[in-house]
Amino acid sequence: MPPEEFRRHAHHVVDWMADYLAGVRELPVLARTEPGDVAAALPDRAPEKGEPFEAMMADFVDSVLPGVTHWNHPGFLAYFAITGSGPGILGEMLSSALNLNAMVWRSSPAATELEEVVTDWTRELLGLPPAFAGVINDTASHSSLYALAAARAQAYPEVRDQGLFGLPRGRVYASEHAHSSIDKSVMTLGLGRDAVAHIRADAEFRMVPDDLVDALESDLERGIRPVAIVGAAGTTSTSSMDPLGALADVAERFGVWFHVDAAYAGPAAALPEARNLFEGWERAESIVVNPHKWMFTPVDCSILFCRRPERLRDAFSLTPAYLETSEQGQATNLMDYGLALGRRFRALKLWFVLRYFGSEGIRDRLRAHCELARAFAERVAATPGWTVSAPVPFSTVCFRFEPAGRDPDTVDALNRGIMDEVNRTGDVFLSHTELDGRFTIRLSVGNLRTTPERVDRAWTLLQDAAAAL
Ligand SMILES: Cc1ncc(COP(=O)(O)O)c(C=O)c1O
C-alpha cells in the first residue's frame, strides 16, 4: 500500500472510528447474531487477487460489525466493564504503525525503557514501594502464570532443569472465589489441578485466614510442599477483597510466595480512601494489575509487579546465541521475564492514557464509577423484593430479585429470565455469577462513556422485566 494510498484510507478509517465512538450508544450493546452467522457471511477462502480497501471496509461494516458486542458502549455493564479510551486507541494505532518487537533491548530500546518507566509510574500511582518492578504482559492469566512459575521455582529449585518428576506434591492456596486463571496456571505448571486448595470464604466472600493456616499445617504434616498463597484484590464474582495483611502474615510465617491478583480492582489503590483495603499487598512477592480492565487502556495490557524480578528472570531466562547482544547485563531484555520472545509495544498506549488523564483524572473517573455503583446498590437495596447480595467496595454490584414465597430454584430461573430480558433490549448488557449456589445478576461500571442516565435505564429495565415475569 503506497504511502499516499495509506494516508487516504487512514483518514477514512480514523473518521469512521470517531463516528463510531460518537454514535456507539445508538447500537445494540450485545451482538444480535446466532452462532455461525458471521462466518456464514464470509467467503470460504482468501481471495486469489487483492481487493480494493473500500470493499474490505464495506464488508467490515456489513458482515463483521453486526457480530460485535460493543465493549465501548455506555451500556456495557457486564463482566468487568472496560474502556478503549481515545488516547489509548491512538497509542495503539502508533504502536501498530511502528510494528516493533521489543524482545531484547536492542530490538527496540525505547519500547523496553518506556515499559520500565510507565510500569514505575503506575506503581507510584498505586502506592506500591519502589522495590516492585513491573513488566507488561497481554493478560492477567499470563501474568499470574509467570508469577506462579517463579513461585514454583522457589518451592522446587530443581524444577528448571529436572522438572517435577519424583518430587513431593505441591499446593497453591487461593480463595474459593479466586479467578479460574489461577487453577489454569497450576494445571499448566504441571502441578495438577488438584494442587489448588480452594480456601473457604466468609459471608462477605473474603478468604478465611484461619482456614488457610489449617490447610497449610495439614499439608505440611502430609509432606505436601506449599508453593504459593494467592490473595484476590477484587474477586471476579463480587469484587471482594481478601484480607491481604493477614494473608501476608501467613505467607511470611510459612515462608511461602504471596501473589496478589488485583487484575480488576488494582487501579482503585490510586484512591486514598480505598488504599486501606489494599493494606498488606505491599508485602507480596508478585501482584497483577490490568490497566486494560479499569484503567482505560485498550485490551491488552496487564502489569506483573515483582518485588524480586530476578526470581522471574531465573525462572524464564534462556538466551540462545542468536539473541545474545553486547548490552547483556547493562540493559533489560524483556524476553527474560516470561515465556514469549515477541513483545508488542503496549507501553505506548498506557503512557498516553497516564498522561492524557493524569493521576487526578484517573482518580476522579474511578471515584465516579464507584459512586454510580453505590447509588445503584442503594436503590436496589431500598426496593422491596430486591436484595444486594454482596458488599460493594468498588464499582461492581451483585443483586437478585427475591419475591417472597417462591422456592430457590424458581427464583434462580426468574433472575436468569430478568437478565436475559434486559439484555435483549440492547440498551444495557449485564452478566451473572453464582453466589452460595444461587444465580446472581452483576452490574459493573467501568466504561468512561457510562452515564448516570444509563445506570438508571438499567434499573428501569430490571424492574420492568421483574414485573413482566
Ligand atoms: C480477578 C481476576 N483475575 C484474572 C482475570 C483474568 O484476566 P485476563 O482476561 O486479563 O486474563 C480476571 C478476569 O476478569 C479477573 O476478574
PDBQT file of the ligand as one rigid body, heavy atoms in Angstrom, charges set to zero:
ROOT
HETATM    1  C1  LIG A 501      -9.714 -11.266  39.419  1.00  0.00    +0.000 C 
HETATM    2  C2  LIG A 501      -9.379 -11.637  38.005  1.00  0.00    +0.000 A 
HETATM    3  N1  LIG A 501      -8.197 -12.187  37.720  1.00  0.00    +0.000 NA
HETATM    4  C3  LIG A 501      -7.857 -12.537  36.475  1.00  0.00    +0.000 A 
HETATM    5  C4  LIG A 501      -8.716 -12.327  35.419  1.00  0.00    +0.000 A 
HETATM    6  C5  LIG A 501      -8.305 -12.736  34.045  1.00  0.00    +0.000 C 
HETATM    7  O1  LIG A 501      -7.977 -11.601  33.310  1.00  0.00    +0.000 OA
HETATM    8  P1  LIG A 501      -7.386 -11.704  31.832  1.00  0.00    +0.000 P 
HETATM    9  O2  LIG A 501      -8.566 -11.728  30.927  1.00  0.00    +0.000 OA
HETATM   10  O3  LIG A 501      -6.566 -10.460  31.691  1.00  0.00    +0.000 OA
HETATM   11  O4  LIG A 501      -6.581 -12.935  31.739  1.00  0.00    +0.000 OA
HETATM   12  C6  LIG A 501      -9.963 -11.759  35.662  1.00  0.00    +0.000 A 
HETATM   13  C7  LIG A 501     -10.908 -11.522  34.566  1.00  0.00    +0.000 C 
HETATM   14  O5  LIG A 501     -11.961 -10.950  34.717  1.00  0.00    +0.000 OA
HETATM   15  C8  LIG A 501     -10.303 -11.402  36.979  1.00  0.00    +0.000 A 
HETATM   16  O6  LIG A 501     -11.508 -10.892  37.275  1.00  0.00    +0.000 OA
ENDROOT
TORSDOF 0
